[in-house]
Amino acid sequence: MHKKDLSLLILILVVGTVVAVINPRFLLVGNLSNTANQVGMFGIFSIAEAFVIIVGGIELAVGSVIALLGVLFIDLIVNRDVNWMVAFALIIAGGIAIGIMHGTLTTKMRIQPFVVTLCGLLIYRGAARYYTEDSTAGFGYGASFPTLEWLTAGRTNVLGFPLPHSVVALAIVAGIAWLVLHRSVYGRYFYAVGKNEEAARYSGIRSDRVVISAYVICGGLTALAAVLIAMYTRSISPAVHGSFYELYAIAAAVLGGCSLRGGEGSIIGVVLGTILLQVLQNLVNLLGIPSSLNFAVMGTVILIGVLADQYFVQRRQRSATARGQVGAKRSPAPLERVGAE
Amino acid sequence: MGEPFLELIDIGKTYPGVVALDHVSLSVAPGEVVALLGENGAGKSTLMRVLGGVVAPSSGTIRIDGVARTSYSVADAIAAGIAFVHQELNLFDNLDVAGNVFIGREPVHGGLLKLIDRKTLLAKVRPLIDRLGADFAPDTPLAELSLAQRQLVEIIKALSLDARCVIMDEPTSSLTLSETERLMQVIAGLKADGVSVIFITHRLNEVMQCADHAIVLRDGRMVGALTREELNPAAMIRLMIGRDLRSLYVPPAAPPGETILDVADAVTSTYPHQAVSLQLRRGEILGLAGLVGAGRTELARAIFGVDPLLAGGISVDGEPIRIASPREAIDRGIYLIPEDRKACGLLLELSMAQNVSLPDLASYSSFGLVDTVRETANADHQRERLKIRAADVKAPVGTLSGGNQQKVVLAKWLSMRPKVLIFDEPTRGIDVGAKQEIYDMLRRLSDAGVAILMISSDMEEVIGVSDRIAVMHEGRISGFLARSEFSEHNVLQLAVGHTV
């Protein structure tokens, strides 16, 4: 595990301990299981975001995509009697299509990703609200999909702990993502393009394809998260469902060591970042902090974390320079950490 | 013409291990046009930096209006009326002409907000525009102006600073013939107003046209000063060259083989009206000489698929191919070692092992996963073979020296099967020892059957390493030279667009 990930883990443990000491209910199985469920769902689309950030892009439409695809999924299985497996496949295909669109617009049309995905954020939100005529989409009485519900929102007892299946999904996604990013040829290309697209191109990497595939992975994983979240909430108000989720995702990615300049970040870090955010949410609830302060607490902790990180990086560099090492500036080397993990 | 107001006397500048300027003297009288001549790297830029107060000379005297200056800063240079018109113009695209001319010195209404006084601003700029006879208005957005017009904006800016001496660094290198003619008129106008011009150029006919006298630099030394009467192309070229070239040349083991790369009537976007044709044979080192901006790098980028070809075609082994991206070039065995190592050649934060394997990762992986053992083993092997001084192939290449970085770029391609290697300035920024190792490697590669195209602005390198030389001038090939015809004189003649 990389140093940065390790310090993030320590931070989570410290925050968790403090919360547990003040309010022991934090450690109740029910609370931990619920928090884990949140981590599972948020972790998947945070990893999705990380792929795009690592190639030097940004995806702002995550929340709106979750609303639109969630609405569509429920509509397909509840109102249109589509087999849920077919519906699931269609939703994933929808997420991938959105990814292809965003990726193509940023690479082939050379529009800044911030702008492309900001437009996506507005368009998909509007589409979701229009599609449902701004009413809540949900399961009526009698509508029941036992297998689907068990698969997505169910929990399995593991040694007395009700393990949410969203966590299982996250574990599988994170495992594959880790393999792809940190071990595979393609992961190399992601980091290389994110670091220096020009040099990557000169080394024969088809950088446009790499960038588009990052958006495609992002779209597909976001669609998966959309189904999980829809099945968990069971009713979707298209005006608010999933709003700000892109910011949770970006925050988790940044906490996990991703640089918005691209070329950096690790999957373990992103998962830990997601956990920290959810523990903080939990902290607000359990410590009796007004829930209106929710975002303020998260923002403060992220800021402090980033400042501390910056401080330690600079201190390391200074002491390295003091020792007269030439290699003092070797802080980022994202691929280096691959070996260390 | 009066007494010189600006005098550089016996200026020397040494950097650790390098003598950049050695006893160079230059004097400029009001209304005088002085041409500064020399090859790439002759010391012209350093001299101009001394004049601009950017670089302090190691020895010599700077005298302004007859007063010797002990210290001389950029501010002193500006106060003395010395202004630069840079080759890459320092202007703001998002402002208008007047905004650019008075940037940082805008006339303001009083008050806290310091609102810009547009009326005064425009009124101040208008007479300067008229003075040069320029065909734009003070409020024309800069983005709408051509390169030649932007140059005039720079000159206007200089005049607004009450410049007494305007230094123009290769002002005509990107101008069309008629624009050049216009600039010549502007220079004549400045001269008539008593403003001096120092004119750096490679174009000898322009020197003939406008200069009052010329000085010629070579290897940091002043090798000649020509008066108006002495200015003729033969004399200038004779002074610019004439150095004994150390003989680097190692002949090939066997005569060159069949044509591998055939570039036919290739047109790049930089010179849309010029076509380039050249053939590269197996086992041959073809030097591509020319002045900076002649279109050599653009040609290399087009062959490698970085930029599209506007017209013309490329054949490899007699088979016409279309190269739309570097990937396709690489798959054909055409590799480029780019001029800008840091931006294009390497990923500085990645390790040597990762840089070397990048274009051919599939060979180091099974089931899509990278085998770092194989990757490291190859990097270690290349490190031995190319004598790359890196303690660890896993350290970021950014920590290596320039010469070792260049060898890592080379290692990347030598790990594959090179058919054609294009070197763009192979030894720029590299120390002498590493240079020789790279030359040896070039010859070994060509003897192994690789066809090598070597772009170089270093005369010694072009003449000492190439088997044959193609010279480019303003987007076209102005001539080929066989080994027996090699001379600095011939290369330079072709580079400035003359015939041999």
Boltz contact constraints between the chains, C-beta under 6 A:
constraints:
  - contact:
      token1: [A, 183]
      token2: [B, 369]
      max_distance: 6.0
  - contact:
      token1: [A, 184]
      token2: [B, 368]
      max_distance: 6.0
  - contact:
      token1: [A, 184]
      token2: [B, 369]
      max_distance: 6.0
  - contact:
      token1: [A, 185]
      token2: [B, 361]
      max_distance: 6.0
  - contact:
      token1: [A, 185]
      token2: [B, 365]
      max_distance: 6.0
  - contact:
      token1: [A, 185]
      token2: [B, 368]
      max_distance: 6.0
  - contact:
      token1: [A, 185]
      token2: [B, 370]
      max_distance: 6.0
  - contact:
      token1: [A, 188]
      token2: [B, 361]
      max_distance: 6.0
  - contact:
      token1: [A, 192]
      token2: [B, 347]
      max_distance: 6.0
  - contact:
      token1: [A, 195]
      token2: [B, 347]
      max_distance: 6.0
  - contact:
      token1: [A, 195]
      token2: [B, 349]
      max_distance: 6.0
  - contact:
      token1: [A, 196]
      token2: [B, 347]
      max_distance: 6.0
  - contact:
      token1: [A, 198]
      token2: [B, 343]
      max_distance: 6.0
  - contact:
      token1: [A, 198]
      token2: [B, 344]
      max_distance: 6.0
  - contact:
      token1: [A, 199]
      token2: [B, 344]
      max_distance: 6.0
  - contact:
      token1: [A, 199]
      token2: [B, 347]
      max_distance: 6.0
  - contact:
      token1: [A, 201]
      token2: [B, 326]
      max_distance: 6.0
  - contact:
      token1: [A, 202]
      token2: [B, 326]
      max_distance: 6.0
  - contact:
      token1: [A, 202]
      token2: [B, 338]
      max_distance: 6.0
  - contact:
      token1: [A, 202]
      token2: [B, 344]
      max_distance: 6.0
  - contact:
      token1: [A, 203]
      token2: [B, 358]
      max_distance: 6.0
  - contact:
      token1: [A, 203]
      token2: [B, 359]
      max_distance: 6.0
  - contact:
      token1: [A, 204]
      token2: [B, 326]
      max_distance: 6.0
  - contact:
      token1: [A, 204]
      token2: [B, 327]
      max_distance: 6.0
  - contact:
      token1: [A, 204]
      token2: [B, 330]
      max_distance: 6.0
  - contact:
      token1: [A, 204]
      token2: [B, 359]
      max_distance: 6.0
  - contact:
      token1: [A, 206]
      token2: [B, 327]
      max_distance: 6.0
  - contact:
      token1: [A, 326]
      token2: [B, 399]
      max_distance: 6.0
  - contact:
      token1: [A, 327]
      token2: [B, 399]
      max_distance: 6.0
  - contact:
      token1: [A, 330]
      token2: [B, 396]
      max_distance: 6.0
  - contact:
      token1: [A, 332]
      token2: [B, 349]
      max_distance: 6.0
  - contact:
      token1: [A, 333]
      token2: [B, 349]
      max_distance: 6.0
  - contact:
      token1: [A, 333]
      token2: [B, 396]
      max_distance: 6.0
  - contact:
      token1: [A, 335]
      token2: [B, 350]
      max_distance: 6.0
  - contact:
      token1: [A, 335]
      token2: [B, 354]
      max_distance: 6.0
